[in-house]
Amino acid sequence: MSSTDASTDERTDERTDASTDERTEEGTDERTEGTTAKSAPSSATRTALRARIRLPRLDGLRGRLVITVVVVALISAVTATALAYRESREAVLKRAQNAAVEEFRNRVEQSATELDVPTDPRSMTRLATDLASGMRASLVVIKYRDFTASSDPSADRTRITAELRVAVRTQNRVSLQRVEQGGKPWLVLGAPVGLDATGGRGSSGQPSGVEIFTVVSLAEEERDTADLVRSVQNGLVPVVLLAAVLALLAARTVLRPVRRLARATRRLATGELNIRVEEKGRDELAELAHTFNETAGALEHSVGELREQEALARRFVADVSHELRTPLAAMTIVSSVLEEDADQLTPDTAHAARTVSAETAKLTRLVDDLIEISRFDARAVALTVHSVDMAEAVRGTLAARGWTDRVDADLPVGIRARLDRRRLDVIVANLVGNALRHGAPPVTVTVRAADDWLTVSVADHGPGLAPDVARHVFDRFYKADSARSRSEGSGLGMAIALENARLHGGTIELAPPAPGVGAVFTLRLPLRTESAS
């Protein structure tokens, strides 16, 4: 199948997955409603339903979007309510105030003609009572010189402020003032009774000295305004709920392509380099999907080239290594013969023969290591597992290389494990050989078995490894002394040892530096015994 076909299939799968998810969620909701209508769900059913409902996380993008929209809607509603309350209250009070002023002016002009000036307290009291009965007034107070008459002698007159008295006394018109007392609003009106040119009385003309005050309650208007505000407030909850629903729908629309992109990214991270997402629309999300597809395509192309180059490099190393084996075998035979007859040659010729033999042996080991590492890269390595006595195996490794007298071995009897003895020999030989070459005596080998793990530790008493060396000790072709371009090792021994350990399901660890101890390498392998196998 071509790359284009694979990309089309992936996009189809992506759309199918997304639509399936949506249908599954909707179908679940419909089935839930049907079940609720038929019978009340049990406790276990309610628990399962709650587990299916995915509430938006407050720290997620959906949660933040919903919270933002709800907060904006709430602030807008509260602001609108506050403005509506202020405007409606002002309008209602203004209308009530204008009606009260007009009524007060008319009543004063009608009733003032019945008042003789100068007047007496009895006439003033009668006029105050008549005015109070004909108006929506809680209290009417008439003042003339030192006399004061009231429609209700027991009523509180403190609502008639000194400020209003001064205004009435100095201004030849109706004056008013709104006051708050006892948590209730009141409108206080005052006007002087004047004498016109014909001797008539009214609210205009020359002052007669008579001042009339009235107190009107605005509690009814305040209640009307409060009822209006409560009606608006009762509408806040539906508005906020509607905003939340709209935010959820918007978040669902926005986050659906984001979720698809997230799934595609996860699949891309797992190695599906041909994954693509659908580019739908012309918005920023479509641009993001287009960028993702371009990035995935470039990554697929680059990784493909790298894999081809890596395969070519591995094939080249393997081919070269195999091609070198035949001439190396012949060179080894010739150098061995020359080395055996070196005593019969001249000193210079004997030295040359021994040098050729040594370098041929190094080249042979390098070629063998290259072939081995290429087999690991090609995953063409298999274990030949047998039951192995660990003490016997380690002693055999030391004896085969003549290290028995140079290494202290702590090898308990009776530790057996199922593993590849040849590869164990390679691992132990590399660890001990490095300790002998780069460390300092005594070198110790310790075998232990505990907690289903087999450990083989190799320690020396040298200076240990510097931190920059320890980080690269298992790298291929790495040598601690970079100035020594020629050395006995190939730089592949520790890498091969680690690959063999991983092939057994284990690893090799380098212990942290400790006082009085050099480098300590520990081989850790799962302990597979005869019964476990």
MARMAR-703329 format. One record per residue (C-alpha): residue number from 1; x negated, y, z negated. Coordinates in steps of 0.02 Angstrom, whole numbers, plus 50000, padded with zeros to 5 digits. Layout:
// MARMAR-703329
PT  NUM  X  Y  Z
...
This chain:
// MARMAR-703329
PT  1  50000  50000  50000
PT  2  49933  50172  50044
PT  3  49901  50313  49923
PT  4  50052  50409  49989
PT  5  50166  50261  49961
PT  6  50100  50238  49785
PT  7  50129  50421  49745
PT  8  50307  50412  49813
PT  9  50342  50258  49709
PT  10  50275  50342  49553
PT  11  50385  50495  49581
PT  12  50535  50383  49609
PT  13  50496  50288  49449
PT  14  50478  50453  49357
PT  15  50649  50513  49417
PT  16  50726  50344  49379
PT  17  50654  50344  49203
PT  18  50716  50520  49170
PT  19  50892  50487  49237
PT  20  50900  50323  49143
PT  21  50854  50413  48982
PT  22  50989  50544  49011
PT  23  51122  50412  49054
PT  24  51071  50311  48902
PT  25  51090  50462  48787
PT  26  51259  50511  48862
PT  27  51321  50332  48860
PT  28  51271  50315  48679
PT  29  51369  50473  48635
PT  30  51523  50413  48729
PT  31  51518  50242  48648
PT  32  51496  50323  48478
PT  33  51650  50433  48502
PT  34  51753  50285  48560
PT  35  51702  50182  48409
PT  36  51746  50325  48292
PT  37  51918  50345  48370
PT  38  51959  50160  48351
PT  39  51901  50130  48174
PT  40  51796  50209  48040
PT  41  51615  50150  48057
PT  42  51533  50053  47918
PT  43  51385  50115  47817
PT  44  51262  50016  47923
PT  45  51341  50084  48083
PT  46  51328  50264  48019
PT  47  51146  50234  47975
PT  48  51111  50167  48150
PT  49  51201  50314  48230
PT  50  51101  50438  48127
PT  51  50942  50349  48181
PT  52  50992  50368  48364
PT  53  51029  50554  48352
PT  54  50871  50649  48389
PT  55  50880  50815  48300
PT  56  50763  50950  48367
PT  57  50603  50964  48269
PT  58  50581  51136  48194
PT  59  50396  51137  48239
PT  60  50429  51078  48417
PT  61  50463  51184  48571
PT  62  50648  51140  48570
PT  63  50666  51184  48386
PT  64  50576  51349  48408
PT  65  50683  51394  48558
PT  66  50845  51353  48468
PT  67  50792  51449  48313
PT  68  50742  51600  48418
PT  69  50908  51605  48512
PT  70  51010  51580  48353
PT  71  50914  51716  48261
PT  72  50935  51837  48406
PT  73  51121  51797  48416
PT  74  51138  51817  48228
PT  75  51046  51983  48226
PT  76  51151  52045  48372
PT  77  51313  51992  48288
PT  78  51265  52069  48122
PT  79  51212  52230  48207
PT  80  51373  52237  48307
PT  81  51473  52204  48149
PT  82  51384  52342  48055
PT  83  51409  52466  48197
PT  84  51591  52415  48216
PT  85  51620  52435  48030
PT  86  51542  52606  48026
PT  87  51633  52671  48180
PT  88  51801  52595  48134
PT  89  51790  52655  47954
PT  90  51746  52830  48011
PT  91  51887  52830  48139
PT  92  52017  52766  48015
PT  93  51965  52886  47879
PT  94  51959  53031  48003
PT  95  52134  52993  48063
PT  96  52199  52978  47885
PT  97  52108  53137  47838
PT  98  52183  53237  47983
PT  99  52357  53173  47944
PT  100  52338  53217  47760
PT  101  52273  53392  47799
PT  102  52416  53426  47920
PT  103  52544  53363  47796
PT  104  52466  53461  47653
PT  105  52463  53622  47754
PT  106  52645  53604  47805
PT  107  52704  53562  47630
PT  108  52609  53708  47555
PT  109  52682  53829  47682
PT  110  52858  53762  47650
PT  111  52848  53756  47460
PT  112  52745  53911  47427
PT  113  52892  54024  47476
PT  114  52985  53963  47321
PT  115  52844  54017  47206
PT  116  52851  54191  47132
PT  117  52686  54280  47106
PT  118  52642  54312  46970
PT  119  52709  54144  46914
PT  120  52727  54046  46753
PT  121  52676  53870  46699
PT  122  52852  53800  46715
PT  123  52870  53855  46894
PT  124  52698  53788  46933
PT  125  52739  53618  46857
PT  126  52902  53608  46954
PT  127  52813  53652  47117
PT  128  52676  53522  47083
PT  129  52807  53388  47053
PT  130  52901  53434  47212
PT  131  52742  53430  47315
PT  132  52688  53259  47244
PT  133  52858  53183  47281
PT  134  52858  53243  47460
PT  135  52679  53188  47504
PT  136  52576  53031  47495
PT  137  52479  53105  47350
PT  138  52423  53028  47189
PT  139  52405  53194  47102
PT  140  52448  53377  47136
PT  141  52367  53513  47032
PT  142  52412  53700  47040
PT  143  52299  53830  46963
PT  144  52341  54013  46935
PT  145  52225  54119  46832
PT  146  52209  54030  46664
PT  147  52361  53918  46694
PT  148  52350  53743  46765
PT  149  52497  53632  46807
PT  150  52493  53450  46861
PT  151  52615  53326  46934
PT  152  52544  53195  46816
PT  153  52471  53270  46657
PT  154  52388  53105  46608
PT  155  52298  53086  46775
PT  156  52111  53106  46790
PT  157  52069  53276  46864
PT  158  51882  53247  46879
PT  159  51907  53200  47062
PT  160  51933  53385  47095
PT  161  51752  53437  47094
PT  162  51681  53608  47054
PT  163  51611  53616  47230
PT  164  51786  53600  47304
PT  165  51855  53732  47183
PT  166  51723  53855  47241
PT  167  51762  53818  47424
PT  168  51948  53848  47397
PT  169  51914  54008  47301
PT  170  51796  54080  47431
PT  171  51876  54017  47593
PT  172  52051  54065  47650
PT  173  52091  53893  47725
PT  174  52119  53711  47680
PT  175  51960  53632  47609
PT  176  51933  53447  47586
PT  177  51811  53325  47509
PT  178  51797  53134  47506
PT  179  51742  53061  47341
PT  180  51712  52887  47270
PT  181  51777  52848  47097
PT  182  51803  52680  47016
PT  183  51743  52596  47175
PT  184  51887  52672  47275
PT  185  51887  52811  47405
PT  186  51988  52970  47377
PT  187  52026  53122  47484
PT  188  52040  53284  47387
PT  189  52121  53434  47474
PT  190  52132  53613  47414
PT  191  52203  53774  47483
PT  192  52240  53949  47416
PT  193  52416  54021  47428
PT  194  52405  54184  47523
PT  195  52520  54334  47546
PT  196  52552  54392  47724
PT  197  52589  54570  47776
PT  198  52777  54548  47753
PT  199  52757  54484  47576
PT  200  52784  54302  47625
PT  201  52680  54161  47554
PT  202  52584  54024  47640
PT  203  52413  53947  47663
PT  204  52347  54102  47751
PT  205  52346  54288  47719
PT  206  52282  54385  47571
PT  207  52241  54274  47418
PT  208  52377  54273  47287
PT  209  52269  54188  47154
PT  210  52369  54025  47165
PT  211  52265  53872  47212
PT  212  52344  53704  47254
PT  213  52247  53541  47250
PT  214  52304  53367  47296
PT  215  52218  53197  47279
PT  216  52261  53064  47411
PT  217  52206  52882  47395
PT  218  52118  52806  47544
PT  219  52125  52629  47476
PT  220  52247  52573  47610
PT  221  52133  52633  47750
PT  222  51985  52550  47664
PT  223  52080  52386  47659
PT  224  52122  52400  47843
PT  225  51938  52427  47882
PT  226  51887  52282  47770
PT  227  52012  52169  47858
PT  228  51938  52218  48025
PT  229  51762  52180  47962
PT  230  51816  52010  47894
PT  231  51891  51968  48063
PT  232  51727  52010  48147
PT  233  51629  51912  48017
PT  234  51739  51760  48041
PT  235  51688  51764  48223
PT  236  51503  51756  48179
PT  237  51502  51569  48147
PT  238  51576  51522  48317
PT  239  51457  51644  48402
PT  240  51305  51569  48315
PT  241  51363  51391  48351
PT  242  51393  51436  48533
PT  243  51219  51514  48541
PT  244  51144  51355  48467
PT  245  51235  51246  48594
PT  246  51180  51356  48738
PT  247  51001  51354  48670
PT  248  51004  51164  48661
PT  249  51066  51154  48840
PT  250  50934  51278  48898
PT  251  50799  51186  48801
PT  252  50855  51022  48877
PT  253  50843  51095  49051
PT  254  50672  51170  49017
PT  255  50598  51024  48920
PT  256  50654  50886  49038
PT  257  50517  50923  49166
PT  258  50396  50951  49022
PT  259  50434  50777  48954
PT  260  50410  50703  49127
PT  261  50245  50793  49141
PT  262  50193  50728  48969
PT  263  50235  50549  49019
PT  264  50138  50569  49180
PT  265  49990  50640  49085
PT  266  49988  50492  48966
PT  267  49994  50370  49112
PT  268  49855  50468  49198
PT  269  49751  50453  49039
PT  270  49774  50264  49040
PT  271  49698  50253  49214
PT  272  49849  50269  49331
PT  273  49764  50397  49440
PT  274  49897  50386  49577
PT  275  50033  50454  49462
PT  276  50124  50610  49523
PT  277  50271  50714  49460
PT  278  50415  50789  49557
PT  279  50394  50970  49610
PT  280  50569  51045  49598
PT  281  50612  51229  49610
PT  282  50506  51384  49620
PT  283  50483  51429  49438
PT  284  50331  51413  49323
PT  285  50371  51231  49283
PT  286  50368  51187  49467
PT  287  50202  51278  49482
PT  288  50138  51179  49332
PT  289  50195  51015  49414
PT  290  50107  51066  49575
PT  291  49947  51105  49480
PT  292  49958  50936  49390
PT  293  49978  50845  49556
PT  294  49830  50937  49631
PT  295  49725  50898  49477
PT  296  49776  50715  49478
PT  297  49736  50701  49663
PT  298  49565  50781  49641
PT  299  49530  50670  49491
PT  300  49582  50514  49587
PT  301  49468  50562  49730
PT  302  49320  50601  49615
PT  303  49341  50443  49512
PT  304  49355  50340  49670
PT  305  49191  50411  49734
PT  306  49106  50382  49566
PT  307  49167  50203  49560
PT  308  49103  50172  49735
PT  309  48934  50248  49692
PT  310  48926  50148  49531
PT  311  48969  49988  49622
PT  312  48835  50024  49752
PT  313  48707  50061  49617
PT  314  48747  49899  49525
PT  315  48740  49800  49685
PT  316  48574  49881  49728
PT  317  48498  49840  49559
PT  318  48562  49662  49566
PT  319  48502  49635  49744
PT  320  48331  49710  49711
PT  321  48310  49608  49551
PT  322  48356  49446  49639
PT  323  48244  49485  49786
PT  324  48098  49516  49668
PT  325  48115  49349  49582
PT  326  48036  49247  49723
PT  327  47877  49351  49746
PT  328  47864  49369  49557
PT  329  47867  49181  49537
PT  330  47723  49165  49659
PT  331  47628  49307  49576
PT  332  47654  49227  49406
PT  333  47580  49062  49466
PT  334  47431  49148  49546
PT  335  47398  49259  49395
PT  336  47409  49109  49279
PT  337  47279  49016  49381
PT  338  47166  49169  49383
PT  339  47185  49192  49196
PT  340  47142  49010  49162
PT  341  46981  49028  49265
PT  342  46939  49202  49197
PT  343  46795  49133  49091
PT  344  46706  49075  49249
PT  345  46722  49246  49334
PT  346  46618  49401  49317
PT  347  46672  49517  49174
PT  348  46755  49646  49288
PT  349  46845  49513  49387
PT  350  46900  49424  49228
PT  351  46970  49588  49158
PT  352  47063  49621  49319
PT  353  47136  49445  49318
PT  354  47198  49461  49139
PT  355  47271  49634  49177
PT  356  47364  49568  49329
PT  357  47432  49423  49225
PT  358  47493  49539  49086
PT  359  47574  49663  49205
PT  360  47656  49522  49302
PT  361  47730  49456  49141
PT  362  47799  49630  49099
PT  363  47872  49648  49273
PT  364  47952  49476  49257
PT  365  48034  49526  49091
PT  366  48095  49690  49167
PT  367  48174  49600  49315
PT  368  48256  49474  49198
PT  369  48325  49616  49092
PT  370  48391  49707  49245
PT  371  48479  49550  49306
PT  372  48553  49522  49134
PT  373  48618  49701  49116
PT  374  48690  49698  49292
PT  375  48786  49540  49247
PT  376  48859  49629  49097
PT  377  48911  49776  49206
PT  378  48992  49658  49330
PT  379  49082  49568  49187
PT  380  49010  49405  49251
PT  381  48948  49346  49081
PT  382  49029  49204  48986
PT  383  48992  49129  48816
PT  384  48939  48950  48790
PT  385  48999  48924  48613
PT  386  48937  48787  48497
PT  387  48933  48760  48311
PT  388  48767  48834  48257
PT  389  48673  48819  48092
PT  390  48619  48998  48063
PT  391  48464  48958  47960
PT  392  48401  48835  48089
PT  393  48440  48954  48234
PT  394  48347  49103  48158
PT  395  48197  48996  48108
PT  396  48191  48929  48287
PT  397  48188  49107  48356
PT  398  48045  49157  48242
PT  399  47946  48999  48275
PT  400  47964  49009  48464
PT  401  47879  49179  48464
PT  402  47749  49144  48329
PT  403  47828  49264  48202
PT  404  47855  49140  48061
PT  405  47705  49201  47960
PT  406  47743  49385  47994
PT  407  47926  49388  47941
PT  408  48007  49354  47772
PT  409  48168  49256  47802
PT  410  48312  49244  47677
PT  411  48414  49104  47758
PT  412  48543  49020  47645
PT  413  48582  48840  47687
PT  414  48753  48788  47748
PT  415  48807  48942  47847
PT  416  48877  48882  48012
PT  417  48968  48979  48147
PT  418  49031  48951  48323
PT  419  48934  49060  48443
PT  420  48818  49060  48594
PT  421  48647  49008  48524
PT  422  48549  49074  48673
PT  423  48626  49247  48657
PT  424  48602  49245  48468
PT  425  48418  49208  48503
PT  426  48409  49361  48618
PT  427  48488  49474  48487
PT  428  48377  49417  48342
PT  429  48220  49420  48451
PT  430  48252  49600  48503
PT  431  48288  49660  48325
PT  432  48138  49572  48248
PT  433  48022  49618  48393
PT  434  48064  49803  48375
PT  435  48037  49795  48187
PT  436  47865  49715  48211
PT  437  47812  49836  48349
PT  438  47878  50001  48280
PT  439  47901  49969  48093
PT  440  47785  49917  47954
PT  441  47772  49755  47853
PT  442  47853  49672  47767
PT  443  47990  49634  47894
PT  444  48136  49536  47822
PT  445  48279  49441  47903
PT  446  48433  49409  47795
PT  447  48584  49303  47841
PT  448  48748  49318  47745
PT  449  48928  49261  47766
PT  450  49069  49350  47674
PT  451  49247  49412  47705
PT  452  49260  49321  47873
PT  453  49106  49411  47938
PT  454  48933  49344  47979
PT  455  48790  49469  47957
PT  456  48609  49459  48009
PT  457  48505  49604  47941
PT  458  48329  49647  48001
PT  459  48235  49775  47894
PT  460  48060  49844  47896
PT  461  47966  49964  47782
PT  462  47906  50087  47911
PT  463  47950  50273  47925
PT  464  48122  50235  47995
PT  465  48206  50319  48143
PT  466  48224  50506  48164
PT  467  48406  50567  48186
PT  468  48379  50613  48369
PT  469  48307  50438  48402
PT  470  48444  50348  48304
PT  471  48578  50427  48415
PT  472  48502  50349  48572
PT  473  48428  50187  48506
PT  474  48556  50081  48602
PT  475  48546  50183  48764
PT  476  48475  50099  48919
PT  477  48294  50136  48963
PT  478  48276  50244  48808
PT  479  48105  50246  48723
PT  480  48069  50337  48562
PT  481  47902  50401  48627
PT  482  47946  50484  48792
PT  483  47762  50528  48822
PT  484  47720  50343  48838
PT  485  47783  50307  49012
PT  486  47703  50134  49006
PT  487  47742  50022  48859
PT  488  47770  49840  48820
PT  489  47960  49855  48819
PT  490  48079  49896  48962
PT  491  48197  50005  48861
PT  492  48338  49881  48892
PT  493  48314  49762  48745
PT  494  48428  49850  48618
PT  495  48561  49883  48751
PT  496  48562  49698  48798
PT  497  48569  49648  48614
PT  498  48720  49761  48585
PT  499  48809  49692  48740
PT  500  48782  49515  48677
PT  501  48852  49563  48507
PT  502  49006  49642  48586
PT  503  49028  49486  48693
PT  504  49050  49391  48528
PT  505  49174  49521  48464
PT  506  49046  49602  48349
PT  507  48926  49747  48346
PT  508  48754  49805  48287
PT  509  48744  49942  48158
PT  510  48599  50053  48105
PT  511  48601  50088  47918
PT  512  48581  50268  47857
PT  513  48404  50315  47801
PT  514  48361  50263  47622
PT  515  48206  50300  47515
PT  516  48074  50163  47525
PT  517  48158  50072  47668
PT  518  48126  50090  47854
PT  519  48249  50049  47991
PT  520  48384  49922  47947
PT  521  48485  49846  48090
PT  522  48632  49733  48049
PT  523  48715  49615  48171
PT  524  48900  49591  48123
PT  525  48997  49448  48203
PT  526  49167  49373  48163
PT  527  49139  49214  48065
PT  528  49213  49076  48172
PT  529  49189  48908  48088
PT  530  49238  48733  48144
PT  531  49406  48744  48054
PT  532  49443  48916  48125
PT  533  49412  48859  48302
